[in-house]
Amino acid sequence: MCARLAYPRGKCYWKPLRIAFVAIVVSSANLLGAYGIAVVQPPSKLLLRPPDIRQPQEPLLLAQEGVLSAAESPDAPRNYVVRKVSEIPHLGKPWTQGLEFSEGHLIETSGDYPPGSGSYVRIVDPSTGDTVRKITVGLESPLFIEGIARMGNSWFASTYENHKLVEFDDQLNIKTSHDFPWQGWGLAPGTKGTTFLATNSTEYVMTLDAASLQTTSVKAATCFGKRVVGLNELETVQDFFGRGPAMLGNIINTRLVLVLDPSTAKCTGVFHLNDLEPIAREEQLGLHVANGIAYDKQTDTFWVTGKNWDKMFQIKLTEDEDADSNQAVRMLSGHLSR
């Protein structure tokens, strides 16, 4: 009899049954796909590895023909080096799900963990770490808030398994909610201001029309010719190192941040956060994991943190000119080889 693990929302799974179930699901999807039938799998609670409260699952989406694409190439990504600029206390040690920088403040979302504690959005003073305002109304448990992104004069936040996209006004007061068929993970504005980029626990990056929330394209995130599962919190940068738009994403349960071309979902760079918050033993259990990236265009710096981290960090990236070091690239290669 297997032991019940103390992960957040953790459950006990029998490995043989799990493997058999995956094989049946994948085989069925492939069979339907062979006959030209689009397959949309419902959100699964199947855990493939034991980190975080949410594990990368079997694909939630096998898109219609012509929509799904993957730019798989063995080209190695660039290695970026992190330099700490400043740090502030991460007051309350939130279970960080989303992080943005807007009008001189950090906007942070915290999910409903421990269960029943409720989700919230807070505005943070980046000079002190103080909470300027905390929004809890309408975000009570069991709603589990995830990534957050600004679109026009509104803010939008995805939810984990509630199938809702919560819309806020420019003051972060809840306006309404929209049906959202996917499991919510990362959420970021697209590069042209009319779409969202979203992840859902798989290797897929979805492009959603901001007005209708319809999926317009689906691409598999790839690096070294391999698919990257579990991109979590996302951030869009319009001009990354003078090379055009980029999407950055935390790889779940690692200290790695991937840089991707949003038009192809192919990785172009990577950096790690090992030298900031001390690595805790609980990270192996999905606690204290890195999550949260916010770009400050004015200073060309990023803010990063993690779930239950003690601090938030302002960092500056530089391109690693020492081809022999490439520490983050080696870490990524090792992660994808597991």
Beta strands, then each sheet from edge to edge (+ up, - down):
strand 1: 39-40
strand 2: 61-62
strand 3: 68-70
strand 4: 78-89
strand 5: 96-102
strand 6: 105-110
strand 7: 120-124
strand 8: 131-135
strand 9: 145-151
strand 10: 154-159
strand 11: 164-168
strand 12: 174-179
strand 13: 187-189
strand 14: 195-199
strand 15: 204-209
strand 16: 215-220
strand 17: 222-223
strand 18: 226-227
strand 19: 231-237
strand 20: 246-251
strand 21: 256-261
strand 22: 266-272
strand 23: 290-296
strand 24: 301-306
strand 25: 311-319
sheet 1: 1+ 2-
sheet 2: 3+ 16+ 15- 14+ 13-
sheet 3: 19+ 20- 21+ 22- 4- 25+ 24- 23+
sheet 4: 5+ 6- 7+ 8-
sheet 5: 9+ 10- 11+ 12-
sheet 6: 17+ 18-
end
